[in-house]
């Protein structure tokens, strides 16, 4: 036992390094969705955008993300996780340069769509890759590195926005994305392909060699045997996704994908400075700086979630998260509905948004991507994740396109209360249907989900 423990400890730094490099895709994901929150304040002025056109500029990245998520699944299964992430790194760089050079609204929208394609791919391929190389006992923590990277990318985008806010140089805000894109692409050269993908393509010797880098020898042989046994039960075509034995897994994945978005988290990411301006922070720089505080809460609570997710489990964190989000939205709506408290509205809105984002970061943020990477069979894991991710980005697009319109139609209190009601519905969905995957190998989870038993009983 002592020898095995030492061997495992000796090889884990390589696993952490591979996970951290692939998670740079998450950092770029976070940066590119967060940077628009500050840039739009200046883009709106320069191009005299209406509220509807402002929503389109903000949401354009989501059209690309939806396309990348929908098309990336087949490519992830055919080309491999690593090769597709390298392509995404190149597209991230092109999107950043294109947005920085935009002479008008149409060009800017196109550049954001291009960046969105890379976001859509990276959003599910990075956690997919990490889950397939991670040891079972720390899989939750390692996959959550990607979510942590997303939150760090959002904070960096807010800080960059703040740095350029004084001069109003929104082009510089977009151009900075080229730096992490280059680091991402270069780093991917030095990590191996997923051993599970290699085995699925019949490249067993290569899969064994990779497993020996990230496991001790006995674990490598046993794990490869489990992978081969799992592959023998799979067809690997689209029709298998909708077969009765996998129906519950698809319902869980799609349900969580919808819940993560329609609870309103990205209204905060995209429109945090705008919300703070609603609350009375008149300076663009002050509104952006307040958003940095919200972003730091996101990072901090994600780190806490990483420490708990393999100990406490996925389900408890998810349920606590959704309850906290619902309560925060109720408070935020209440603050906007009481004009007599206008003098403290800014502070209440900041506190409520921090509580909302912190609750999200503790559970729904990392748990969705983790469970999505765990519950599907190997041969179709890329395609199944792309379906859930495409649904996720569709919900994201709907929320981003309608937020400002909703605030005009329902009022600010009504909009936040609507998100709160939806969050409560998501809590009941999670309570009755979401399984606990802590401490189980991907092959054990797959076998259970194929059994046709209720997912919650896992």
NUDREN-721757 format. One record per residue (C-alpha): x, y, z; chain; residue in three letters. Coordinates in steps of 0.02 Angstrom, whole numbers, plus 50000, padded with zeros to 5 digits. Layout:
<rs>
px, py, pz, c, r
X, Y, Z, A, ALA
...
</rs>
This chain:
<rs>
px, py, pz, c, r
50000, 50000, 50000, A, UNK
50142, 50119, 50040, A, UNK
50226, 50086, 49873, A, UNK
50063, 50112, 49779, A, UNK
50030, 50276, 49869, A, UNK
50202, 50341, 49829, A, UNK
50185, 50292, 49647, A, UNK
50017, 50377, 49634, A, UNK
50085, 50534, 49716, A, UNK
50233, 50535, 49596, A, UNK
50126, 50531, 49440, A, UNK
49990, 50651, 49492, A, UNK
50087, 50810, 49453, A, UNK
50081, 50761, 49269, A, UNK
49892, 50739, 49281, A, UNK
49875, 50910, 49362, A, UNK
49985, 50987, 49227, A, UNK
49882, 50910, 49086, A, UNK
49720, 50963, 49169, A, UNK
49783, 51140, 49198, A, UNK
49841, 51161, 49017, A, UNK
49676, 51099, 48947, A, UNK
49585, 51212, 49070, A, UNK
49661, 51364, 48984, A, UNK
49517, 51336, 48864, A, UNK
49404, 51375, 49011, A, UNK
49503, 51534, 49048, A, UNK
49476, 51592, 48869, A, UNK
49293, 51542, 48882, A, UNK
49277, 51652, 49037, A, UNK
49376, 51796, 48963, A, UNK
49278, 51803, 48801, A, UNK
49107, 51798, 48884, A, UNK
49158, 51921, 49020, A, UNK
49250, 52052, 48917, A, UNK
49091, 52108, 48830, A, UNK
49016, 52170, 48994, A, UNK
49135, 52318, 49000, A, UNK
49167, 52338, 48815, A, UNK
48982, 52355, 48774, A, UNK
48971, 52517, 48875, A, UNK
49091, 52599, 48750, A, UNK
49037, 52503, 48594, A, UNK
48859, 52562, 48627, A, UNK
48915, 52743, 48631, A, UNK
49030, 52734, 48479, A, UNK
48905, 52645, 48366, A, UNK
48746, 52722, 48446, A, UNK
48667, 52553, 48477, A, UNK
48484, 52531, 48522, A, UNK
48439, 52413, 48666, A, UNK
48395, 52276, 48540, A, UNK
48559, 52298, 48443, A, UNK
48654, 52299, 48608, A, UNK
48576, 52130, 48650, A, UNK
48625, 52064, 48478, A, UNK
48807, 52120, 48497, A, UNK
48816, 52040, 48671, A, UNK
48729, 51882, 48612, A, UNK
48823, 51858, 48447, A, UNK
48959, 51759, 48534, A, UNK
48825, 51637, 48589, A, UNK
48774, 51598, 48409, A, UNK
48952, 51542, 48377, A, UNK
48956, 51448, 48541, A, UNK
48799, 51355, 48494, A, UNK
48874, 51308, 48325, A, UNK
49038, 51253, 48405, A, UNK
48948, 51149, 48536, A, UNK
48832, 51067, 48409, A, UNK
48968, 51024, 48283, A, UNK
49108, 50988, 48405, A, UNK
49039, 50824, 48471, A, UNK
49069, 50723, 48312, A, UNK
49240, 50804, 48290, A, UNK
49289, 50765, 48471, A, UNK
49248, 50582, 48443, A, UNK
49332, 50572, 48272, A, UNK
49484, 50687, 48285, A, UNK
49515, 50673, 48472, A, UNK
49499, 50792, 48618, A, UNK
49674, 50866, 48609, A, UNK
49677, 50900, 48422, A, UNK
49509, 50988, 48430, A, UNK
49567, 51097, 48575, A, UNK
49720, 51151, 48473, A, UNK
49602, 51206, 48333, A, UNK
49497, 51300, 48461, A, UNK
49652, 51394, 48524, A, UNK
49685, 51458, 48347, A, UNK
49503, 51512, 48326, A, UNK
49508, 51602, 48495, A, UNK
49654, 51707, 48432, A, UNK
49568, 51748, 48268, A, UNK
49411, 51802, 48358, A, UNK
49507, 51919, 48473, A, UNK
49601, 52001, 48330, A, UNK
49444, 52018, 48225, A, UNK
49346, 52104, 48364, A, UNK
49490, 52224, 48400, A, UNK
49497, 52278, 48217, A, UNK
49308, 52293, 48191, A, UNK
49265, 52452, 48091, A, UNK
49079, 52433, 48124, A, UNK
48943, 52334, 48209, A, UNK
48928, 52197, 48076, A, UNK
49114, 52157, 48082, A, UNK
49112, 52155, 48272, A, UNK
48964, 52035, 48274, A, UNK
49052, 51920, 48150, A, UNK
49213, 51920, 48251, A, UNK
49116, 51878, 48409, A, UNK
49029, 51735, 48319, A, UNK
49201, 51666, 48271, A, UNK
49262, 51678, 48450, A, UNK
49101, 51594, 48503, A, UNK
49138, 51440, 48398, A, UNK
49297, 51414, 48499, A, UNK
49203, 51444, 48662, A, UNK
49072, 51314, 48614, A, UNK
49204, 51184, 48577, A, UNK
49313, 51219, 48729, A, UNK
49165, 51229, 48848, A, UNK
49136, 51041, 48838, A, UNK
49295, 50966, 48763, A, UNK
49407, 51032, 48903, A, UNK
49305, 50954, 49046, A, UNK
49281, 50798, 48939, A, UNK
49469, 50777, 48917, A, UNK
49504, 50809, 49101, A, UNK
49372, 50683, 49159, A, UNK
49450, 50550, 49048, A, UNK
49626, 50570, 49119, A, UNK
49578, 50600, 49302, A, UNK
49595, 50469, 49440, A, UNK
49423, 50429, 49512, A, UNK
49463, 50495, 49687, A, UNK
49504, 50671, 49624, A, UNK
49403, 50678, 49464, A, UNK
49284, 50808, 49535, A, UNK
49425, 50922, 49587, A, UNK
49519, 50905, 49423, A, UNK
49367, 50936, 49312, A, UNK
49326, 51086, 49422, A, UNK
49495, 51162, 49376, A, UNK
49410, 51203, 49211, A, UNK
49269, 51293, 49302, A, UNK
49397, 51384, 49409, A, UNK
49487, 51438, 49251, A, UNK
49322, 51505, 49181, A, UNK
49297, 51612, 49337, A, UNK
49477, 51673, 49331, A, UNK
49454, 51718, 49148, A, UNK
49299, 51819, 49192, A, UNK
49393, 51914, 49329, A, UNK
49539, 51948, 49211, A, UNK
49416, 52014, 49082, A, UNK
49340, 52132, 49212, A, UNK
49513, 52193, 49264, A, UNK
49563, 52221, 49083, A, UNK
49399, 52313, 49054, A, UNK
49436, 52422, 49205, A, UNK
49613, 52457, 49145, A, UNK
49549, 52517, 48976, A, UNK
49391, 52601, 49042, A, UNK
49475, 52769, 49076, A, UNK
49521, 52788, 48892, A, UNK
49369, 52696, 48826, A, UNK
49484, 52584, 48722, A, UNK
49365, 52438, 48696, A, UNK
49472, 52369, 48554, A, UNK
49614, 52336, 48675, A, UNK
49493, 52240, 48786, A, UNK
49461, 52115, 48646, A, UNK
49642, 52108, 48585, A, UNK
49710, 52045, 48752, A, UNK
49627, 51875, 48718, A, UNK
49767, 51835, 48596, A, UNK
49891, 51811, 48740, A, UNK
49804, 51666, 48830, A, UNK
49753, 51592, 48661, A, UNK
49937, 51577, 48614, A, UNK
49981, 51501, 48783, A, UNK
49838, 51377, 48765, A, UNK
49891, 51319, 48593, A, UNK
50075, 51300, 48640, A, UNK
50035, 51207, 48801, A, UNK
49924, 51080, 48713, A, UNK
50073, 51022, 48610, A, UNK
50149, 50946, 48768, A, UNK
50002, 50844, 48834, A, UNK
49946, 50672, 48772, A, UNK
49782, 50619, 48694, A, UNK
49647, 50550, 48808, A, UNK
49683, 50365, 48844, A, UNK
49497, 50327, 48831, A, UNK
49485, 50408, 48661, A, UNK
49640, 50314, 48603, A, UNK
49566, 50150, 48662, A, UNK
49403, 50191, 48574, A, UNK
49499, 50212, 48411, A, UNK
49585, 50044, 48434, A, UNK
49754, 50119, 48481, A, UNK
49775, 50013, 48636, A, UNK
49965, 50023, 48648, A, UNK
49958, 50213, 48649, A, UNK
49816, 50211, 48774, A, UNK
49917, 50097, 48888, A, UNK
50070, 50211, 48873, A, UNK
49969, 50364, 48924, A, UNK
49888, 50272, 49069, A, UNK
50060, 50223, 49134, A, UNK
50104, 50408, 49141, A, UNK
49954, 50450, 49248, A, UNK
49926, 50290, 49350, A, UNK
50034, 50160, 49435, A, UNK
50063, 50002, 49328, A, UNK
49929, 49895, 49412, A, UNK
49799, 50033, 49398, A, UNK
49843, 50062, 49215, A, UNK
49814, 49879, 49167, A, UNK
49653, 49865, 49266, A, UNK
49584, 50029, 49199, A, UNK
49623, 49983, 49019, A, UNK
49531, 49817, 49043, A, UNK
49379, 49910, 49111, A, UNK
49384, 50030, 48963, A, UNK
49391, 49886, 48838, A, UNK
49246, 49797, 48924, A, UNK
49145, 49959, 48918, A, UNK
49183, 49983, 48733, A, UNK
49118, 49809, 48697, A, UNK
48943, 49862, 48755, A, UNK
48934, 50015, 48643, A, UNK
48883, 50047, 48463, A, UNK
48944, 50226, 48453, A, UNK
48807, 50302, 48342, A, UNK
48684, 50445, 48364, A, UNK
48534, 50329, 48386, A, UNK
48610, 50258, 48545, A, UNK
48590, 50428, 48629, A, UNK
48401, 50414, 48620, A, UNK
48388, 50229, 48662, A, UNK
48285, 50183, 48817, A, UNK
48438, 50131, 48918, A, UNK
48519, 50303, 48901, A, UNK
48361, 50407, 48911, A, UNK
48382, 50449, 49095, A, UNK
48562, 50507, 49067, A, UNK
48506, 50621, 48925, A, UNK
48364, 50693, 49032, A, UNK
48485, 50731, 49174, A, UNK
48614, 50811, 49059, A, UNK
48490, 50916, 48959, A, UNK
48393, 50966, 49115, A, UNK
48549, 51029, 49203, A, UNK
48604, 51117, 49043, A, UNK
48442, 51214, 49040, A, UNK
48445, 51249, 49227, A, UNK
48621, 51320, 49224, A, UNK
48570, 51455, 49101, A, UNK
48388, 51501, 49130, A, UNK
48421, 51534, 49314, A, UNK
48503, 51694, 49250, A, UNK
48688, 51676, 49290, A, UNK
48747, 51752, 49127, A, UNK
48639, 51905, 49146, A, UNK
48763, 51945, 49285, A, UNK
48916, 51898, 49182, A, UNK
48863, 51997, 49028, A, UNK
48769, 52140, 49110, A, UNK
48845, 52161, 49284, A, UNK
48902, 52341, 49252, A, UNK
48733, 52378, 49172, A, UNK
48643, 52308, 49326, A, UNK
48751, 52414, 49440, A, UNK
48708, 52566, 49334, A, UNK
48525, 52522, 49358, A, UNK
48562, 52524, 49545, A, UNK
48637, 52698, 49540, A, UNK
48823, 52678, 49507, A, UNK
48833, 52811, 49373, A, UNK
49019, 52797, 49329, A, UNK
49065, 52662, 49202, A, UNK
49231, 52633, 49293, A, UNK
49141, 52613, 49461, A, UNK
49016, 52490, 49386, A, UNK
49156, 52387, 49307, A, UNK
49256, 52390, 49469, A, UNK
49104, 52326, 49566, A, UNK
49094, 52185, 49438, A, UNK
49274, 52138, 49481, A, UNK
49217, 52108, 49661, A, UNK
49079, 51994, 49599, A, UNK
49206, 51901, 49492, A, UNK
49323, 51876, 49640, A, UNK
49179, 51799, 49740, A, UNK
49152, 51681, 49592, A, UNK
49335, 51626, 49597, A, UNK
49340, 51606, 49787, A, UNK
49183, 51499, 49800, A, UNK
49239, 51393, 49652, A, UNK
49399, 51352, 49749, A, UNK
49291, 51304, 49898, A, UNK
49184, 51193, 49786, A, UNK
49341, 51106, 49720, A, UNK
49390, 51057, 49897, A, UNK
49216, 50989, 49936, A, UNK
49156, 50908, 49776, A, UNK
49247, 50742, 49801, A, UNK
49211, 50740, 49989, A, UNK
49034, 50805, 50010, A, UNK
48976, 50751, 49838, A, UNK
48893, 50829, 49686, A, UNK
48711, 50824, 49742, A, UNK
48726, 50915, 49910, A, UNK
48827, 51056, 49831, A, UNK
48703, 51070, 49689, A, UNK
48551, 51082, 49804, A, UNK
48634, 51207, 49922, A, UNK
48687, 51309, 49770, A, UNK
48514, 51320, 49693, A, UNK
48433, 51366, 49860, A, UNK
48559, 51507, 49886, A, UNK
48533, 51572, 49709, A, UNK
48344, 51577, 49732, A, UNK
48358, 51673, 49896, A, UNK
48482, 51798, 49820, A, UNK
48369, 51832, 49671, A, UNK
48222, 51861, 49788, A, UNK
48324, 51989, 49885, A, UNK
48385, 52074, 49727, A, UNK
48207, 52091, 49662, A, UNK
48151, 52158, 49830, A, UNK
48290, 52289, 49830, A, UNK
48235, 52355, 49659, A, UNK
48052, 52355, 49712, A, UNK
48075, 52473, 49861, A, UNK
48113, 52648, 49796, A, UNK
48122, 52715, 49974, A, UNK
48287, 52622, 49993, A, UNK
48363, 52701, 49838, A, UNK
48509, 52772, 49938, A, UNK
48570, 52597, 49982, A, UNK
48512, 52509, 49824, A, UNK
48687, 52504, 49752, A, UNK
48757, 52415, 49905, A, UNK
48610, 52293, 49917, A, UNK
48624, 52251, 49733, A, UNK
48812, 52219, 49750, A, UNK
48783, 52107, 49903, A, UNK
48641, 52013, 49818, A, UNK
48738, 51985, 49658, A, UNK
48889, 51924, 49757, A, UNK
48779, 51802, 49853, A, UNK
48698, 51744, 49691, A, UNK
48863, 51717, 49601, A, UNK
48942, 51638, 49756, A, UNK
48799, 51514, 49770, A, UNK
48814, 51472, 49585, A, UNK
49002, 51447, 49600, A, UNK
48980, 51329, 49748, A, UNK
48875, 51204, 49652, A, UNK
48782, 51233, 49490, A, UNK
48934, 51305, 49400, A, UNK
49059, 51162, 49423, A, UNK
48934, 51020, 49454, A, UNK
48846, 51037, 49286, A, UNK
49006, 51018, 49183, A, UNK
49069, 50879, 49296, A, UNK
48911, 50773, 49288, A, UNK
48896, 50803, 49101, A, UNK
49071, 50730, 49079, A, UNK
49032, 50578, 49188, A, UNK
48863, 50504, 49141, A, UNK
48882, 50456, 48957, A, UNK
48961, 50303, 48872, A, UNK
49137, 50322, 48802, A, UNK
49107, 50296, 48616, A, UNK
48972, 50431, 48610, A, UNK
49031, 50540, 48755, A, UNK
49085, 50682, 48641, A, UNK
48920, 50683, 48546, A, UNK
48815, 50667, 48703, A, UNK
48909, 50810, 48787, A, UNK
48890, 50916, 48631, A, UNK
48700, 50893, 48639, A, UNK
48696, 50951, 48821, A, UNK
48816, 51093, 48784, A, UNK
48716, 51150, 48632, A, UNK
48559, 51155, 48740, A, UNK
48659, 51251, 48871, A, UNK
48714, 51382, 48745, A, UNK
48538, 51394, 48675, A, UNK
48473, 51438, 48848, A, UNK
48617, 51560, 48867, A, UNK
48571, 51643, 48702, A, UNK
48387, 51659, 48749, A, UNK
48428, 51739, 48917, A, UNK
48556, 51860, 48843, A, UNK
48438, 51912, 48702, A, UNK
48291, 51943, 48818, A, UNK
48364, 52014, 48979, A, UNK
48352, 52200, 48936, A, UNK
48184, 52171, 48853, A, UNK
48121, 52079, 49008, A, UNK
48175, 52222, 49122, A, UNK
48069, 52339, 49016, A, UNK
47919, 52222, 49006, A, UNK
47916, 52154, 49185, A, UNK
48018, 52286, 49273, A, UNK
48182, 52249, 49360, A, UNK
48101, 52169, 49515, A, UNK
47990, 52058, 49408, A, UNK
48135, 52001, 49302, A, UNK
48240, 51946, 49450, A, UNK
48090, 51863, 49534, A, UNK
48055, 51767, 49373, A, UNK
48233, 51700, 49377, A, UNK
48205, 51655, 49559, A, UNK
48049, 51552, 49520, A, UNK
48143, 51461, 49382, A, UNK
48285, 51425, 49504, A, UNK
48163, 51345, 49626, A, UNK
48099, 51232, 49486, A, UNK
48280, 51184, 49450, A, UNK
48303, 51137, 49634, A, UNK
48160, 51011, 49624, A, UNK
48229, 50941, 49461, A, UNK
48399, 50914, 49543, A, UNK
48324, 50839, 49701, A, UNK
48222, 50708, 49610, A, UNK
48331, 50664, 49460, A, UNK
48516, 50707, 49476, A, UNK
48627, 50559, 49528, A, UNK
48775, 50560, 49647, A, UNK
48930, 50509, 49548, A, UNK
49060, 50536, 49684, A, UNK
49186, 50394, 49706, A, UNK
49134, 50294, 49552, A, UNK
49234, 50261, 49394, A, UNK
49165, 50320, 49228, A, UNK
49138, 50138, 49180, A, UNK
49039, 50103, 49342, A, UNK
48930, 50257, 49310, A, UNK
48900, 50202, 49131, A, UNK
48850, 50026, 49184, A, UNK
48726, 50095, 49310, A, UNK
48648, 50220, 49191, A, UNK
48627, 50079, 49063, A, UNK
48535, 49972, 49193, A, UNK
48377, 50076, 49176, A, UNK
48367, 50111, 49363, A, UNK
48316, 50282, 49429, A, UNK
48469, 50398, 49416, A, UNK
48446, 50467, 49591, A, UNK
48473, 50293, 49665, A, UNK
48654, 50293, 49603, A, UNK
</rs>
